[in-house]
């Protein structure tokens, strides 16, 4: 069961609280109607794609559908079910509920937020009239993701130690100043590297600004900082001007 989304008219006619209440009312009604069909002589299982409050996220899930309006309480799940199989959250885990309730998680490491996590599925033994007995079955990861963190002093040593890594790498390098040719250097040793992220220390001005009360988010400054961190160079003037124009157009459209 894939649960109902809010209709577009709800976004215009209901505030945030009303949207949450309406969504939860619809989900609760569906679950209650499903539970009415349960029988003592059958296997009663619920499968649903939803976000349960308190579940541990991998943060590779679609963020918008994982918080606020779309979070549901485990108390809404039918206690009469013998097993409840949940999807959307990528970390395998049990959810506290009267019925055995589990997220099996993603079968592969979807992004580097899941690097190092064991993946698999639940093999469920269930028969009429008895609670299910789920058992986690790990799956070997053919292309495991790995995050390397280093600084300029131990960059070469770190890369050499991971030259034969069979999966994909994300390399985070702490630098004091931009390093020309960083990407080429990393991929020469570790061609399986997908992401190279230089990290620079915050300036004293940035630290002071962030500590000030009423700090105002500056989209242009944040874009310049992001570009410098990820590309290793200052954002080119034509790119910056294009960003300013696009940002202004979007701001005018929203206003």
GUVORO-392760 format. One record per residue (C-alpha): residue number from 1; x, y, z. Coordinates in steps of 0.02 Angstrom, whole numbers, plus 50000, padded with zeros to 5 digits. Layout:
BEGIN
+------+-------+-------+-------+
| lonu |    xx |    yy |    zz |
+------+-------+-------+-------+
|  NUM |     X |     Y |     Z |
...
+------+-------+-------+-------+
//
This chain:
BEGIN
+------+-------+-------+-------+
| lonu |    xx |    yy |    zz |
+------+-------+-------+-------+
|    1 | 50000 | 50000 | 50000 |
|    2 | 50068 | 50169 | 49950 |
|    3 | 49983 | 50299 | 50056 |
|    4 | 49886 | 50447 | 49984 |
|    5 | 49973 | 50612 | 49953 |
|    6 | 49893 | 50778 | 49989 |
|    7 | 49793 | 50845 | 49844 |
|    8 | 49855 | 51005 | 49765 |
|    9 | 49701 | 51100 | 49824 |
|   10 | 49745 | 51054 | 50004 |
|   11 | 49906 | 51153 | 49987 |
|   12 | 49805 | 51309 | 49943 |
|   13 | 49657 | 51291 | 50060 |
|   14 | 49735 | 51215 | 50218 |
|   15 | 49873 | 51278 | 50331 |
|   16 | 50015 | 51165 | 50391 |
|   17 | 49920 | 51099 | 50542 |
|   18 | 49764 | 51062 | 50440 |
|   19 | 49867 | 50972 | 50308 |
|   20 | 49947 | 50860 | 50439 |
|   21 | 49780 | 50823 | 50521 |
|   22 | 49696 | 50786 | 50354 |
|   23 | 49836 | 50671 | 50296 |
|   24 | 49838 | 50574 | 50459 |
|   25 | 49649 | 50558 | 50458 |
|   26 | 49654 | 50482 | 50283 |
|   27 | 49793 | 50361 | 50327 |
|   28 | 49708 | 50307 | 50488 |
|   29 | 49545 | 50275 | 50395 |
|   30 | 49633 | 50167 | 50265 |
|   31 | 49724 | 50065 | 50397 |
|   32 | 49565 | 50039 | 50498 |
|   33 | 49471 | 49982 | 50342 |
|   34 | 49610 | 49859 | 50299 |
|   35 | 49611 | 49787 | 50475 |
|   36 | 49424 | 49751 | 50463 |
|   37 | 49465 | 49620 | 50332 |
|   38 | 49583 | 49522 | 50446 |
|   39 | 49529 | 49342 | 50486 |
|   40 | 49586 | 49221 | 50619 |
|   41 | 49614 | 49082 | 50491 |
|   42 | 49723 | 49188 | 50375 |
|   43 | 49892 | 49274 | 50376 |
|   44 | 49862 | 49459 | 50409 |
|   45 | 50005 | 49566 | 50346 |
|   46 | 50015 | 49753 | 50313 |
|   47 | 50140 | 49825 | 50188 |
|   48 | 50152 | 50014 | 50180 |
|   49 | 50267 | 50152 | 50119 |
|   50 | 50270 | 50279 | 50260 |
|   51 | 50376 | 50372 | 50386 |
|   52 | 50349 | 50323 | 50567 |
|   53 | 50393 | 50448 | 50703 |
|   54 | 50554 | 50403 | 50792 |
|   55 | 50625 | 50294 | 50654 |
|   56 | 50811 | 50310 | 50622 |
|   57 | 50843 | 50391 | 50453 |
|   58 | 50988 | 50363 | 50335 |
|   59 | 50960 | 50540 | 50267 |
|   60 | 50965 | 50476 | 50089 |
|   61 | 50775 | 50468 | 50088 |
|   62 | 50673 | 50602 | 50000 |
|   63 | 50673 | 50732 | 50137 |
|   64 | 50507 | 50815 | 50097 |
|   65 | 50410 | 50652 | 50118 |
|   66 | 50504 | 50603 | 50276 |
|   67 | 50461 | 50742 | 50398 |
|   68 | 50328 | 50865 | 50456 |
|   69 | 50166 | 50832 | 50364 |
|   70 | 50205 | 50651 | 50319 |
|   71 | 50266 | 50586 | 50488 |
|   72 | 50147 | 50461 | 50566 |
|   73 | 50133 | 50387 | 50740 |
|   74 | 50163 | 50201 | 50766 |
|   75 | 50001 | 50201 | 50866 |
|   76 | 49908 | 50219 | 50701 |
|   77 | 49968 | 50047 | 50643 |
|   78 | 49843 | 49904 | 50666 |
|   79 | 49888 | 49801 | 50819 |
|   80 | 49790 | 49654 | 50746 |
|   81 | 49918 | 49628 | 50608 |
|   82 | 50038 | 49482 | 50624 |
|   83 | 50173 | 49577 | 50532 |
|   84 | 50194 | 49754 | 50466 |
|   85 | 50323 | 49780 | 50329 |
|   86 | 50371 | 49962 | 50304 |
|   87 | 50463 | 50052 | 50165 |
|   88 | 50541 | 50224 | 50135 |
|   89 | 50668 | 50231 | 50278 |
|   90 | 50833 | 50158 | 50216 |
|   91 | 50900 | 50094 | 50383 |
|   92 | 50843 | 49917 | 50430 |
|   93 | 50760 | 49926 | 50601 |
|   94 | 50618 | 49871 | 50711 |
|   95 | 50481 | 49994 | 50758 |
|   96 | 50406 | 49978 | 50932 |
|   97 | 50228 | 49922 | 50908 |
|   98 | 50109 | 49786 | 50970 |
|   99 | 50130 | 49695 | 50804 |
|  100 | 50304 | 49648 | 50738 |
|  101 | 50346 | 49801 | 50633 |
|  102 | 50504 | 49821 | 50530 |
|  103 | 50588 | 49929 | 50399 |
|  104 | 50693 | 49814 | 50290 |
|  105 | 50790 | 49965 | 50226 |
|  106 | 50870 | 49989 | 50056 |
|  107 | 50951 | 49838 | 49973 |
|  108 | 51104 | 49938 | 49922 |
|  109 | 51199 | 50086 | 49995 |
|  110 | 51103 | 50223 | 49905 |
|  111 | 51223 | 50366 | 49943 |
|  112 | 51374 | 50405 | 50050 |
|  113 | 51263 | 50439 | 50201 |
|  114 | 51241 | 50249 | 50205 |
|  115 | 51425 | 50208 | 50181 |
|  116 | 51477 | 50059 | 50286 |
|  117 | 51300 | 50005 | 50328 |
|  118 | 51251 | 49822 | 50316 |
|  119 | 51108 | 49794 | 50194 |
|  120 | 50988 | 49650 | 50175 |
|  121 | 50807 | 49597 | 50197 |
|  122 | 50693 | 49513 | 50324 |
|  123 | 50643 | 49333 | 50297 |
|  124 | 50475 | 49317 | 50385 |
|  125 | 50403 | 49154 | 50453 |
|  126 | 50218 | 49180 | 50484 |
|  127 | 50063 | 49071 | 50500 |
|  128 | 49881 | 49106 | 50548 |
|  129 | 49851 | 49151 | 50729 |
|  130 | 50033 | 49179 | 50777 |
|  131 | 50149 | 49329 | 50776 |
|  132 | 50275 | 49331 | 50635 |
|  133 | 50456 | 49284 | 50663 |
|  134 | 50566 | 49399 | 50556 |
|  135 | 50750 | 49361 | 50531 |
|  136 | 50869 | 49484 | 50450 |
|  137 | 50965 | 49413 | 50302 |
|  138 | 51118 | 49517 | 50254 |
|  139 | 51163 | 49540 | 50072 |
|  140 | 51342 | 49562 | 50010 |
|  141 | 51374 | 49734 | 49939 |
|  142 | 51456 | 49722 | 49769 |
|  143 | 51502 | 49907 | 49762 |
|  144 | 51521 | 49965 | 49943 |
|  145 | 51527 | 50152 | 49974 |
|  146 | 51665 | 50224 | 50082 |
|  147 | 51702 | 50400 | 50146 |
|  148 | 51884 | 50450 | 50167 |
|  149 | 51927 | 50598 | 50278 |
|  150 | 52103 | 50667 | 50275 |
|  151 | 52206 | 50826 | 50264 |
|  152 | 52338 | 50883 | 50141 |
|  153 | 52477 | 50804 | 50246 |
|  154 | 52409 | 50627 | 50240 |
|  155 | 52311 | 50634 | 50076 |
|  156 | 52432 | 50527 | 49976 |
|  157 | 52445 | 50397 | 50115 |
|  158 | 52256 | 50387 | 50130 |
|  159 | 52232 | 50366 | 49943 |
|  160 | 52364 | 50230 | 49931 |
|  161 | 52282 | 50133 | 50072 |
|  162 | 52119 | 50133 | 49975 |
|  163 | 52184 | 50108 | 49799 |
|  164 | 52105 | 49934 | 49787 |
|  165 | 51937 | 49978 | 49865 |
|  166 | 51810 | 49878 | 49761 |
|  167 | 51668 | 50004 | 49774 |
|  168 | 51655 | 50193 | 49763 |
|  169 | 51739 | 50329 | 49865 |
|  170 | 51699 | 50501 | 49931 |
|  171 | 51857 | 50594 | 49979 |
|  172 | 51847 | 50741 | 50100 |
|  173 | 52008 | 50839 | 50111 |
|  174 | 52039 | 50975 | 50241 |
|  175 | 52136 | 51117 | 50159 |
|  176 | 52191 | 51289 | 50214 |
|  177 | 52189 | 51356 | 50035 |
|  178 | 52124 | 51288 | 49869 |
|  179 | 52236 | 51155 | 49792 |
|  180 | 52249 | 51159 | 49601 |
|  181 | 52234 | 50987 | 49522 |
|  182 | 52160 | 50906 | 49677 |
|  183 | 52030 | 50805 | 49581 |
|  184 | 52156 | 50742 | 49454 |
|  185 | 52277 | 50692 | 49593 |
|  186 | 52143 | 50595 | 49688 |
|  187 | 52074 | 50504 | 49536 |
|  188 | 52248 | 50459 | 49472 |
|  189 | 52270 | 50349 | 49626 |
|  190 | 52088 | 50306 | 49658 |
|  191 | 51989 | 50316 | 49494 |
|  192 | 51837 | 50244 | 49584 |
|  193 | 51814 | 50411 | 49675 |
|  194 | 51645 | 50488 | 49638 |
|  195 | 51650 | 50642 | 49750 |
|  196 | 51797 | 50751 | 49802 |
|  197 | 51753 | 50879 | 49935 |
|  198 | 51881 | 51007 | 49992 |
|  199 | 51845 | 51081 | 50164 |
|  200 | 51916 | 51249 | 50215 |
|  201 | 51921 | 51324 | 50390 |
|  202 | 51792 | 51458 | 50422 |
|  203 | 51858 | 51633 | 50425 |
|  204 | 51846 | 51734 | 50585 |
|  205 | 51718 | 51845 | 50500 |
|  206 | 51609 | 51695 | 50458 |
|  207 | 51620 | 51632 | 50637 |
|  208 | 51571 | 51803 | 50707 |
|  209 | 51426 | 51821 | 50586 |
|  210 | 51356 | 51650 | 50631 |
|  211 | 51362 | 51694 | 50815 |
|  212 | 51269 | 51856 | 50793 |
|  213 | 51086 | 51856 | 50842 |
|  214 | 50966 | 51878 | 50699 |
|  215 | 51090 | 51812 | 50569 |
|  216 | 51009 | 51831 | 50397 |
|  217 | 51037 | 51697 | 50266 |
|  218 | 51124 | 51772 | 50113 |
|  219 | 51092 | 51661 | 49961 |
|  220 | 51229 | 51738 | 49855 |
|  221 | 51361 | 51722 | 49991 |
|  222 | 51309 | 51544 | 50028 |
|  223 | 51320 | 51501 | 49842 |
|  224 | 51496 | 51576 | 49834 |
|  225 | 51548 | 51476 | 49988 |
|  226 | 51472 | 51315 | 49918 |
|  227 | 51558 | 51339 | 49750 |
|  228 | 51726 | 51369 | 49832 |
|  229 | 51710 | 51217 | 49944 |
|  230 | 51658 | 51098 | 49805 |
|  231 | 51756 | 51166 | 49655 |
|  232 | 51910 | 51229 | 49745 |
|  233 | 51905 | 51400 | 49659 |
|  234 | 51807 | 51562 | 49674 |
|  235 | 51645 | 51560 | 49575 |
|  236 | 51675 | 51639 | 49402 |
|  237 | 51591 | 51808 | 49378 |
|  238 | 51474 | 51750 | 49235 |
|  239 | 51414 | 51603 | 49342 |
|  240 | 51387 | 51716 | 49493 |
|  241 | 51290 | 51843 | 49389 |
|  242 | 51182 | 51705 | 49316 |
|  243 | 51145 | 51642 | 49491 |
|  244 | 51098 | 51817 | 49551 |
|  245 | 50980 | 51840 | 49403 |
|  246 | 50897 | 51671 | 49428 |
|  247 | 50881 | 51701 | 49615 |
|  248 | 50801 | 51870 | 49584 |
|  249 | 50678 | 51798 | 49457 |
|  250 | 50625 | 51662 | 49579 |
|  251 | 50609 | 51787 | 49721 |
|  252 | 50501 | 51900 | 49614 |
|  253 | 50391 | 51754 | 49562 |
|  254 | 50362 | 51704 | 49744 |
|  255 | 50330 | 51881 | 49806 |
+------+-------+-------+-------+
//
